[in-house]
């Protein structure tokens, strides 16, 4: 018979799970202007509830995509399929890429930390 974990151990596990959940949610939030991220920066160009819709959007964007930018990729996060370009080395590089993409008028991008 294996004894049940002590109450303090259960609280510790719950605390760790809560912190991981909060970190996951924070990593998908847009970064405030001027903030430097400690992790990898990406441009998010869309989020879809169905993989086929995300792939179709990526396929529409790819022909006009600037080859000097990182390629587009579809990444599943939870129930969402997000289109990303990156990683970018720093906030300034990501911001420059975002302005170039936004200037085309085909899609609006958002800088996120993953």
Protein Blocks (a to p, Z undefined) as FASTA:
>chain_A
ZZdddfklmmmmmmmmmmmmmmmmmmmpccdehiacfbdcdddfbdcfbfklmmmmmmmm
mmmpcfkbccdddddehjbccddedddfblklmmmmmmmmmmnomaccddddZZ
